[in-house]
Amino acid sequence: MTGNLLAAPAPPAPPGAARRGLLAPGLPPADLPYCREMPGSPAFVRPATSADVKMLAAVLARAFYDDPPLVWLLPDAATRLGRVTRMFATVIGIESLRYGGVDVACAGGKILGGAIWMPPGYPRAGFREQIRAVPSHARALAGALGRAARYGRALEDAHPKEPHWYLKAIGIDPAWQGLGLASLLLRSRLNRCDQDGQPAYLEAGEPDGVSVYEHFGFRRIGNLGMPEGAPLLTAMWRAPAA
């Protein structure tokens, strides 16, 4: 899902004055466990909380609405947004948030984007988490469970064995793309990977996604064996900077 770092077809952006006002210079909260700021604006990255799940799921669903793998999984455009919103709410709230790797990009009290990272060696979901997640995923992927299972196996089969941070998804609300927020999100986590000497891994869509991530130090390590008809994905690895 990480291929949607680039701008996708978007609804009309807020008026220029509104965008400039939201991103006008200012200061982020001072009591965050970590915080990366955007120079010249109050946009900053902070860890997500349970209170962010609903808003972040809606933001990522809009960002991924036209993402090729999700279009392949959920071809009905009329129902895709609601189904992807439900899927992200489950992925964030049940499967990811507790590991401390979900980040949000904010300004003016508004979530503009987010990234879902899974930490090195994270355990598989326990029985309780599976019981909570499975019904929601089943509703979100109704009619596409077979395709989703084949897609998931392709991702899992290609996953490196060496411990690493895994970028499961990153996206910016289409109305706020093109302002450097995706870079802010990426660099926030990658800087910490460098500080801790930890590598990072992701799957990128061809061809634009690969070149974007190469700019951040990722390199290609091969193409995934995707199910028939599914978009091509490239596995990418980033060693920590010395």
Secondary structure, 3 states (H helix, E strand, C coil): CHHHHCCCCCCCCCCHHHHHHHCCCCCCCCCCCCCEECCCCCCEEEECCHHHHHHHHHHHHHHCCCCHHHHHHCCCHHHHHHHHHHHHHHHHHHHHHHHCCEEEEEECCEEEEEEEEECCCCCCCCHHHHHHHHHHHHHHCCCCHHHHHHHHHHHHHHCCCCCCEEEEEEEECHHHCCCCHHHHHHHHHHHHHHHHCCCEEEEEECCHHHHHHHCCCCEEEEECCCCCCCCCEEEEEECCCC
